């Protein structure tokens, strides 16, 4: 989750947050900068779930490939 928030903060320095909020608003959904940070926090959480599975060795798809 921290990775997502840190990424959101770095991207917001370059104005990415206002662009994402405007895109969400174009779909008729009310959005603000807080929604932007919640979205990136959730993406960071999902990323961390996959990262934990990789560390535990459950995601070894590259070992099953035949060359």
SULJOLIN-V553855 format. One record per helix or strand of 3 or more residues. SS is the DSSP state (H for helix, E for strand). FROM is the first residue (numbers start at 0). LEN is the number of residues. If there is no record, write none. Layout:
BEGIN
<<SS,FROM,LEN> <SS,FROM,LEN>>
END
This chain:
BEGIN
<<H,1,12> <H,15,11> <H,32,24> <H,60,4>>
END
